[in-house]
Amino acid sequence: MVEESGIRKVFEEARGVQDPINLCLGQPDFPVPDAIKNAAIDAIRHDQNGYSSNRGLDPLIAALADHLAWDLGWNVSKTPKPGSGQASVIVTSGTSGALVTAAMCLLDPGDEIIFADPYFVLYPPLAQMTGAKAVLCDTYPDFKLTAARVAPLITPRTKIVLLNSPGNPTGVVMSTKECRDLAALCKEKGILLISDEIYDEFAFSESVTQPAAGDPNVLRCPSPARIEHGTSSGEQENILVIRGFGKTYGVTGWRLGYCAGPSWLIDRMVKLQMHLYICAPTPFQMGAIQALRTPLGAFVDDYQKRRDLVCETFRPYTEVPTPGGAFYAFVKVPEKLKMTATQFKDLAKSKRVLIVPSSAFGRRDTHFRISFAAPRQTLESGLKILAELMK
């Protein structure tokens, strides 16, 4: 049976808390840029309110193909043909829709999917919904899904290795070498690597280290799918890249994601999406085209300052790995408190602060996740209370 999300459980438990200081939801607090909103509004006003094709609107498919060619060096077909051997792209109902659809296309009962512990809360249900087995890879204390950690877990039933970088709940970012090594391992073993890059645009300055395939002067967040500048070989047949718009541009309610990968898999996903979701919301797809043209530097810089505040607040009392991206910190409950993370969560709730214990993200109950995607005043108030509890 699929369990409820531990994040939502905390949120629901706190409904009775008066004036809660909510640091549990990954919901960006910045306003959606006007150009993106206006593109969606114009689409609605010009009656672009019906179904799109199951794959997505042609103009958005073309824009994504151009973006992936520049960013990853992929040859993505704008007019895909079955069996062409080219990479293809599909617009999905959020990145969650991409993950669910991909899992249903790839996993049979008894197959195995490997992912990190701690993990994003959707990952175990991907196995539960398909009758597959979730194989958890312990990544404490640095929270990196390295090839050395994954290799001993691979069996003849392994179908997928699922990487999330920048990661949720930790914010940790894999290095370029770590990405390459994991991709090479999966290719050698004939296993599909799914790279969940929902926070790819939300990487902080020290983590933006890999040159874009189309411009070596532009640095990007490392991806196992990126082809090195000046080379012709890539990973289009071995990697499924999943990205989204909701977390990056503050449009989580629009439910827009996309993924690119081998055409045989994308074709299967298109057929399944016909029955599951039909298509992503059409007017919002027009907004997504504009989103690809919209810079986010100012927002990311502001979140990096919040990240620094979080680390400075907690480091006198406990361990917290520096988040290299996203907007989460994964904080260890000080051992001197002799409390589980769930107990600390309850203590924080008694002070009106909402956080999520690590038991919601894996097998340990030693850490808690906070989201610093909260108004600055709310974040500062919550951090002050949590620090006082740790003293």
N, C-alpha and C positions, 0 to 999 in steps of 0.2 A: 504494500500500500504506500502511495506517495504521501510523505509527511508535509505539513505546512512549513512555509519558510520561517526559519528562526528569526530573521530580521522582522518580518511582518508580525510574528508572535510577540516580540518585544513591543512593537508599535501598538498592537492591540491591547496588550497588558497595561499599557500606560494611558489608556483612554480616560481613566479616572484621576490621572495626575493633574492637579491644577497648575496652570502656567508651566508646562513642561519645557525643559531645555533639550531640544531634540537633536542629538548627535548620532542618530542611528540610521538615517536614510541617505542613500547616495543620490540626492536630488539637487542638481546645481541651482544656486540661488541667484545667479546673474540673469538679467533680462535677455530674452532672445533678441539677437540683433535685428533691427528694423528691416533690413534688406531681405532677410529670410522670411520674416512674418509677411512682408508685403508680397513676396512671390507666391506664398500659399493663398493669401487673400485674393490676389489677382486671379489665380486659378479657379477659386470658388466663384468669383464674380463672372468669370468667362465660361462658366458652366462645365468646367472640367471636374465633374463630381461623380461620374460613373466609374465602372470598372476600368482598370488598365489591363494590359495583357498580364498573364500569370507571372511572367518573368519580370515585368516592370515597364515603366514608360520608356519608349525608345530614346528620347532626349537624355533621360537620366542614365540609361545603360551606356550611351555614348560618352557622357561626362565621366562616368565611373571608369570606363575603359581607358580614357585618356589619363585620368588621375593615376590609375594603377600602372600604366605604362611609364609615367614619369617617376612615380614613387618606388615601385618594386621592379620595374624593368620587364613586366609581364606583357606578353602578346595576347591581349584579351579581345576576343571577337565581338564587334558591335552588332553583327548580324549572325549569331551562332547557328551552325548547321550540325545536326547530330553526326557523331563520328568524325568530325573534322580534326580532332586531336588538339585543337586550340583550347586555351583556358576560356571559361565562360563566367558570366556574372548573373546573379539573381538578386532582386530587391525583395527583402523579406519583412515580415511583420515584427520588427525589432530584431535585435541580435538573439533574443530568446527564441523567436520563430525560426531563425536560421539554425540554431543549435538543435532544436527539437526535430526539425525536418531532416537535417543531416543525420542525426542519430537514427531516425526511423528508416532512412535509406541504407544505412551502413551496418546496423547491428541486428543480429539474429539471436534468439535465445541461446545462452551459453557462451556467446562472444564476450570479449573483455575490453574495457576502456580504462586507460590509465590516466589519472590526473593527480594534481598535488593535494596534499593535506597540509595546510588548510586550503579550502576550495570555495568557489562561488556556489551558492546554495542550489542552483539549478542542476549542477553536474551529477550528483547521485540519482536524481529522478530520471535523467537521460537513460541510465541503465535500467532502472525500475520499470520504466514505460515500455522498454523493448525486450525485457526478459534477459538482458545482458548482466554481466558482473562488473561492478565498479571496483577497480584496483587502486587503492590509495597509496601514493608515494609520499612518505614522510619527508618534509622539506625543512623542518626545524633545524637550526635556529635562523638560517639566512633566507629561507622561504624561496629557494630557487629549484625549479624542476630541471635538474641537470641530466645530461646523458648518463653519467656515472650512476646516478640514483635510479634512473628509469631502466637501464639495461637488465638488471637482475629480475625485474618484474615481468619481462616480456615472456610470453608463452606462445605456443602455436595458435591459441584462440584470441590473441591480441589483435584487434582490428583498428583501434584508434589510440593515439596519445594526444591528450588535450592540454595545450599550453595556454596560459592566460598571463600576458605581460604587456603593459603594467597590470599588476594583479589586484584582484579583489578577493580577500579582505586586506591584503598587506601593503599594497602600493609598490611592491618591489618590482624592479625592472631587470630583465635578463640582459647580459652583455652580448655584444655581437658574436664573440667566440662561443658563448654558451648556446646561443640560438643556432649557430652553424653546426655545432657538435650534435645537438639534439636532432636537427633536420637530417644530418648525415646518418645517425643511428637509425632513424625511422626509414630512410630510403634503403639502407642496407638490409633491414629486416622486412621490407615490403609492407610497412605499416603506414597508414595515412596519418599525417600530423595535422591536427586542427589547431590553428593559431587564432585564439580569441583575442582580438586586438581592439576591443571596444573603447579602450582609453588611449589609442595610439596617438591622438593629437594632444592628449593631456599628459605629456612627459615634461619633466622639469629640466633645467638647463644642463645639469651634470649628466643626464641620461640621454640627451639628444646627441648621439655620437656616431651614427652610421650614415654615410652620404646617400642621398637620394640617387636612384639608378640613373635618372635623367639629368642630374645636375650635381656633380661632386662638391660644389660649393655650398649646397644646402644640406644641413644635417637633420636626420630624422631619428625617431625612436627605433632601436634595433628590432628587426623582424627576421624570423627564420626564412621568410619567403623572398627577401630582397636579393636580387641578382647584383653581384658586385659590378661597379662601374667598369666598362670596357671589356666585360666578358659576355659570352653568348649563351651560357648554360644557366638554367634556372630550375625551379622546383615546382613548376606549374602542374605537373602530373602527380606530385607527392604531397602537396599541401593544400588545405582548404583554409583560406583567410576569411575571417569573419570580423566585420567592423560595423559601426553604427553611427547614428546621428544624435540620438537622444541625450546621452551623457555629455557628448562633446559640445553640442550647441544649445543645451538646455531645453530640448523639446522631447523629453521622455514620454509625454503623453501622446506624441504623434505616432509612436510605435513604428519606427523606421530603422531598418538595418540592411546590410547587404553582405554577400559573400562571393568570393571568386575562387575558382579551382578547376580541376579537370572537367572537361565537358561532359564525360559520361556521368559524373556525379551530379553536376548542376542540372543536366537534363532530367535525371531522376527526381531531383528536388523540385523542379518546375512542375512535373506531373503530380507530385504529392501535394504541392502547394495549391493546385487546382481544387483539391478537396478539403484541405485543412483551413487555409486562410483566403483562398481565391487570389487576392493580391494585397499589396500594401496600400494604405489610403492614398488615393490618386492626387488630390490637391497638395498633400504634404510632400509627395514625390517631387512636385515642381519646386517646393520650398527647399528640398534637398539639393537640387541643382545649384541654387544660389548659395547654399551652405558651403559647397565645395569651393566657392570663390571667396569666402568670408574669412579673413584672418582672425585668429583667436589669441594672439600674443598677449594682449593686455590682461585678458581673463586668466590665462595660465600663469603669468607673472604674479598676479594677485594671489592666486592659490598657492604658489610657491612660498610666498611670504607667510601665508597661514600655516603651511607645512612646517616652516622653520619655527614658528611660534609653538606649535604642538610639540616638536622635538625638544625645544628649549625648556618647555614647561615640565615635561616628564623625565628628562634625562637625569636630573638630580636624585630621582627616587627609584628609577627602574630602567629596564631595557626597552628600547623601541628602535627597530631598524628604520633608517631614513627612507621614507617613501620616495621613489624615483619618479612616480607618476600617479595618475588617478587622484582621488581626494580622500584617501583613507590612511589611517595609522593603526598599526596592530601592536598593542601595548601589553607588556607582561605585567600581571598583577604582582606587586612586590612580595617576595617570599616571606618577608617578616610579618606580613599581615595574616599568614596562615589561612588564606581564604581561597576558594575556587573563584573562577571568573564569574560564574553564575551568582555566587554569593556577593561578590563585589558589585555586579550589575544591580542586584536587589538593594544593596546599600546606596548606590548612586541614585537609584530610582526614588529612594526615601528622601533624597535631597533634590528631587525633580529632574535629575539628569538622566537621559536615555542613552544607553550604550548597548552593544551586542556582545555577548560572551563568545569565546572561541568554540564552545560546544556547538554553536549554530553552524560552524564552518568545518568541523572535523571531529577527531577523536579526543582531542585534549580540551581541558577546561582550565587553561592557565593564562590566557590572554583575553583582551577585549578589543573590539574594533570601534573606533570613532570615525565619523565622517566630518571632515572640515569643510564640506559644502554646505555651510550654514552661515547666516548673517554674522558679520564680525562680532557684534556685541553678544550674540547668542554663544558663539564659539568661546569668546573670552570668559564669559560667565561660567560656562560649563567646565572649561579647563581649570579655572580657579578652584571650583568646588572639588573636582577630581584630585587635584594636587593636594588639597587640604586633607582629603580622605587618605591619601598615601603617606602623609607625614606621620 
